[in-house]
Amino acid sequence: MSGSTIARAGLVVVTLCLPFGTASAASPFAAMAGSWSGSGVLSTTDGGQERLRCRATYNVANGSAQLGLNLRCASESYNFDLAGDVEYQAGAVSGSWREATRNASGTISGRASGDHVDAAARGDNFSANLSLTTRGGRQTVSIRPQGTNVTNVSLALERR
């Protein structure tokens, strides 16, 4: 399994997973402001698993309708730095993600309802579906990439 494939999966996972979770009807971003950290497991088609450790900073703006994120994740075989901008309007989430060291980028779109988000990430060479639930200061995330040797990514994050 290449570090690039895992990195793309990790980028999309973290980009999609972190910014959306809260039960607020007005904006899913209000409860995200600040610093978060956590760990997860990336699973592959050959039965392999790799642990991830992540730290994120979220900047909320425009009455909680916009979210800027900066994220760093690492495992034994790779690390990456991610940036993204996401917007919320009337139940819909949309935005973009980018990872400069691997020249990867794409879009995010989906729906938020209560404490749950379903979304999709698309890029030139990568796509994934995501399911996310936030309760209090904890988030659980499941990502299912398509067309790669990564089959699932599961994350658990907590506010720092």
Summary of the structure (lengths in Angstrom):
residues: 160
radius of gyration: 14.1
end to end distance: 32.2
largest distance: 45.1
contacts: 577
relative contact order: 0.25
helix: 13%
strand: 61%
